[in-house]
Amino acid sequence: EKVGVLDDFFELGGHSLLLIRVVATIRKQMNVEINVIDIYKNPSIDRLMKVLYENEAVKASEQEIS
């Protein structure tokens, strides 16, 4: 079965231990700050990516001001 960007991590069988692995993989592969709360609040790839891009945009603008 295909998994889409709108599918919910937890509805697909995601659980707390898997969530920790996912967070670690995202941090390593994408070099972004993310925590388990981000995925709990945004359990689909679509929603999570929006949050990650917003956070990175905020960081970039803060670095420009400094």
N, CA, C and O atoms as a DFTB+ gen file, in Angstrom:
264 C
 N C O
     1  1       0.842      -1.187       0.000
     2  2       0.000       0.000       0.000
     3  2       0.886       1.249       0.000
     4  3       1.911       1.295       0.680
     5  1       0.480       2.248      -0.764
     6  2       1.240       3.492      -0.835
     7  2       0.952       4.373       0.370
     8  3      -0.152       4.383       0.914
     9  1       1.965       5.100       0.761
    10  2       1.831       6.089       1.828
    11  2       1.990       7.459       1.188
    12  3       2.948       7.709       0.457
    13  1       1.041       8.343       1.471
    14  2       1.079       9.679       0.880
    15  2       1.454      10.746       1.887
    16  3       1.500      10.488       3.090
    17  1       1.720      11.939       1.397
    18  2       2.148      13.041       2.258
    19  2       1.038      13.526       3.182
    20  3       1.307      14.231       4.155
    21  1      -0.194      13.160       2.892
    22  2      -1.314      13.578       3.740
    23  2      -1.692      12.527       4.777
    24  3      -2.544      12.780       5.629
    25  1      -1.072      11.357       4.715
    26  2      -1.384      10.284       5.648
    27  2      -0.831      10.598       7.041
    28  3       0.236      11.194       7.183
    29  1      -1.576      10.186       8.050
    30  2      -1.230      10.429       9.453
    31  2      -0.266       9.342       9.954
    32  3      -0.545       8.149       9.841
    33  1       0.846       9.769      10.497
    34  2       1.874       8.865      11.017
    35  2       1.292       7.850      12.003
    36  3       1.609       6.663      11.937
    37  1       0.449       8.318      12.907
    38  2      -0.084       7.448      13.947
    39  2      -1.179       6.527      13.429
    40  3      -1.303       5.394      13.892
    41  1      -1.959       6.991      12.491
    42  2      -2.983       6.138      11.886
    43  2      -2.359       5.020      11.060
    44  3      -2.980       3.979      10.848
    45  1      -1.139       5.235      10.597
    46  2      -0.422       4.219       9.826
    47  2       0.322       3.231      10.729
    48  3       1.016       2.341      10.237
    49  1       0.178       3.388      12.047
    50  2       0.823       2.470      12.969
    51  2       2.038       3.026      13.669
    52  3       2.728       2.299      14.385
    53  1       2.315       4.310      13.475
    54  2       3.444       4.925      14.157
    55  2       3.233       4.913      15.663
    56  3       2.105       5.037      16.141
    57  1       4.328       4.763      16.411
    58  2       4.264       4.732      17.876
    59  2       5.479       5.475      18.421
    60  3       6.337       5.921      17.659
    61  1       5.545       5.604      19.734
    62  2       6.557       6.464      20.359
    63  2       7.995       6.044      20.037
    64  3       8.839       6.907      19.794
    65  1       8.287       4.765      20.029
    66  2       9.660       4.339      19.727
    67  2      10.031       4.620      18.282
    68  3      11.144       5.056      17.989
    69  1       9.099       4.370      17.392
    70  2       9.343       4.678      15.985
    71  2       9.463       6.189      15.784
    72  3      10.259       6.651      14.966
    73  1       8.689       6.935      16.515
    74  2       8.729       8.392      16.433
    75  2      10.119       8.925      16.769
    76  3      10.612       9.833      16.099
    77  1      10.742       8.380      17.782
    78  2      12.094       8.801      18.156
    79  2      13.082       8.512      17.043
    80  3      13.969       9.322      16.774
    81  1      12.939       7.372      16.397
    82  2      13.815       7.040      15.264
    83  2      13.583       7.993      14.096
    84  3      14.535       8.419      13.441
    85  1      12.324       8.328      13.836
    86  2      11.995       9.237      12.741
    87  2      12.616      10.617      13.001
    88  3      13.213      11.215      12.106
    89  1      12.469      11.107      14.224
    90  2      13.030      12.417      14.582
    91  2      14.545      12.414      14.391
    92  3      15.097      13.355      13.820
    93  1      15.215      11.373      14.861
    94  2      16.671      11.285      14.713
    95  2      17.084      11.249      13.240
    96  3      18.069      11.878      12.853
    97  1      16.340      10.522      12.433
    98  2      16.649      10.433      11.005
    99  2      16.446      11.770      10.309
   100  3      17.275      12.176       9.495
   101  1      15.362      12.454      10.618
   102  2      15.109      13.769      10.012
   103  2      16.210      14.747      10.400
   104  3      16.711      15.485       9.551
   105  1      16.590      14.759      11.672
   106  2      17.666      15.657      12.119
   107  2      18.953      15.389      11.350
   108  3      19.625      16.316      10.901
   109  1      19.286      14.115      11.206
   110  2      20.540      13.745      10.542
   111  2      20.492      14.024       9.041
   112  3      21.415      14.625       8.491
   113  1      19.428      13.594       8.386
   114  2      19.343      13.701       6.934
   115  2      19.098      15.134       6.455
   116  3      19.632      15.549       5.426
   117  1      18.288      15.884       7.205
   118  2      17.897      17.216       6.756
   119  2      18.633      18.332       7.488
   120  3      18.555      19.498       7.101
   121  1      19.353      17.960       8.557
   122  2      20.088      18.942       9.345
   123  2      19.179      20.079       9.833
   124  3      19.506      21.259       9.701
   125  1      18.035      19.692      10.396
   126  2      17.089      20.665      10.948
   127  2      16.748      20.276      12.381
   128  3      16.854      19.113      12.771
   129  1      16.340      21.274      13.151
   130  2      15.896      21.020      14.514
   131  2      14.439      20.597      14.488
   132  3      13.590      21.298      13.937
   133  1      14.159      19.478      15.071
   134  2      12.804      18.941      15.155
   135  2      12.727      18.142      16.442
   136  3      13.727      17.577      16.887
   137  1      11.557      18.093      17.037
   138  2      11.390      17.269      18.227
   139  2      10.098      16.464      18.100
   140  3       9.321      16.665      17.167
   141  1       9.880      15.560      19.039
   142  2       8.725      14.672      18.947
   143  2       7.406      15.434      19.001
   144  3       6.420      15.007      18.401
   145  1       7.377      16.547      19.707
   146  2       6.157      17.354      19.793
   147  2       5.756      17.860      18.408
   148  3       4.568      17.927      18.093
   149  1       6.736      18.214      17.582
   150  2       6.438      18.690      16.229
   151  2       5.654      17.640      15.445
   152  3       4.727      17.976      14.708
   153  1       6.023      16.385      15.602
   154  2       5.322      15.329      14.869
   155  2       3.977      15.018      15.511
   156  3       3.008      14.740      14.804
   157  1       3.902      15.060      16.837
   158  2       2.602      14.850      17.491
   159  2       1.591      15.895      17.028
   160  3       0.423      15.577      16.803
   161  1       2.036      17.133      16.888
   162  2       1.133      18.207      16.467
   163  2       0.896      18.209      14.962
   164  3      -0.126      18.712      14.496
   165  1       1.828      17.654      14.203
   166  2       1.777      17.664      12.734
   167  2       2.116      16.280      12.202
   168  3       3.211      16.070      11.681
   169  1       1.191      15.332      12.326
   170  2       1.511      13.935      12.040
   171  2       1.570      13.535      10.567
   172  3       1.843      12.375      10.259
   173  1       1.319      14.467       9.657
   174  2       1.462      14.137       8.236
   175  2       2.711      14.830       7.684
   176  3       3.145      15.855       8.212
   177  1       3.272      14.274       6.642
   178  2       4.461      14.866       6.025
   179  2       4.159      16.278       5.545
   180  3       4.972      17.187       5.712
   181  1       3.000      16.455       4.956
   182  2       2.599      17.767       4.443
   183  2       2.636      18.826       5.549
   184  3       3.252      19.879       5.390
   185  1       1.983      18.540       6.648
   186  2       1.930      19.503       7.759
   187  2       3.292      19.699       8.411
   188  3       3.663      20.821       8.756
   189  1       4.033      18.615       8.580
   190  2       5.340      18.699       9.220
   191  2       6.310      19.530       8.388
   192  3       7.064      20.334       8.937
   193  1       6.301      19.348       7.083
   194  2       7.213      20.114       6.228
   195  2       6.910      21.601       6.283
   196  3       7.831      22.417       6.256
   197  1       5.639      21.968       6.357
   198  2       5.283      23.383       6.481
   199  2       5.884      23.977       7.749
   200  3       6.426      25.082       7.728
   201  1       5.788      23.247       8.839
   202  2       6.346      23.716      10.110
   203  2       7.864      23.824      10.023
   204  3       8.444      24.812      10.472
   205  1       8.507      22.812       9.448
   206  2       9.965      22.832       9.331
   207  2      10.440      23.996       8.468
   208  3      11.410      24.668       8.819
   209  1       9.775      24.240       7.351
   210  2      10.154      25.358       6.492
   211  2       9.937      26.686       7.195
   212  3      10.758      27.595       7.065
   213  1       8.845      26.814       7.939
   214  2       8.597      28.050       8.688
   215  2       9.687      28.267       9.735
   216  3      10.192      29.380       9.881
   217  1      10.050      27.215      10.460
   218  2      11.095      27.333      11.474
   219  2      12.435      27.703      10.862
   220  3      13.159      28.529      11.418
   221  1      12.773      27.115       9.745
   222  2      14.039      27.432       9.079
   223  2      14.031      28.858       8.545
   224  3      15.061      29.530       8.574
   225  1      12.888      29.331       8.060
   226  2      12.785      30.707       7.575
   227  2      12.976      31.686       8.728
   228  3      13.626      32.720       8.571
   229  1      12.411      31.358       9.881
   230  2      12.574      32.215      11.058
   231  2      14.038      32.257      11.473
   232  3      14.568      33.329      11.762
   233  1      14.693      31.109      11.507
   234  2      16.110      31.061      11.874
   235  2      16.949      31.892      10.914
   236  3      17.837      32.633      11.336
   237  1      16.665      31.765       9.621
   238  2      17.428      32.507       8.614
   239  2      17.257      34.008       8.805
   240  3      18.234      34.753       8.724
   241  1      16.037      34.464       9.056
   242  2      15.820      35.891       9.244
   243  2      16.467      36.386      10.538
   244  3      16.951      37.517      10.581
   245  1      16.488      35.567      11.590
   246  2      17.139      35.946      12.829
   247  2      18.647      36.069      12.639
   248  3      19.276      36.947      13.231
   249  1      19.233      35.197      11.819
   250  2      20.666      35.257      11.559
   251  2      21.007      36.501      10.753
   252  3      22.076      37.080      10.948
   253  1      20.130      36.924       9.857
   254  2      20.372      38.130       9.074
   255  2      20.367      39.363       9.953
   256  3      21.123      40.303       9.707
   257  1      19.521      39.375      10.979
   258  2      19.416      40.521      11.884
   259  2      20.636      40.600      12.780
   260  3      21.081      41.699      13.109
   261  1      21.188      39.470      13.181
   262  2      22.337      39.448      14.108
   263  2      23.592      40.005      13.503
   264  3      24.629      40.048      14.164
